[in-house]
């Protein structure tokens, strides 16, 4: 099966240096995920708050990129499969660590 959402992948500017919501609330994360449609940076499903998935549920933006450090792999929440997102999105500076 081929992901039918590859057309949503864009070159984006990350919204924050770490999980946007965790930084605001003082929470922590395990790994970061970058929305490849709008640039939202959220935390992974192994993190207590699962902000990347919450962003997907709120926006229906389907493709994320592994983002700490930029890893270059992608995942489609809708098709539940790994996707090629091209070159990794560069990180603007050091990644804050909370875990």
Secondary structure, DSSP 8 states (H G I E B T S, - for coil): ---TTGGG------S-SS-HHHHHHT---S-EEEETTT--EEE-TTSSS-HHHHHHHHH---EEEEETTEEEEEEETTTTEEEE--S----SS------
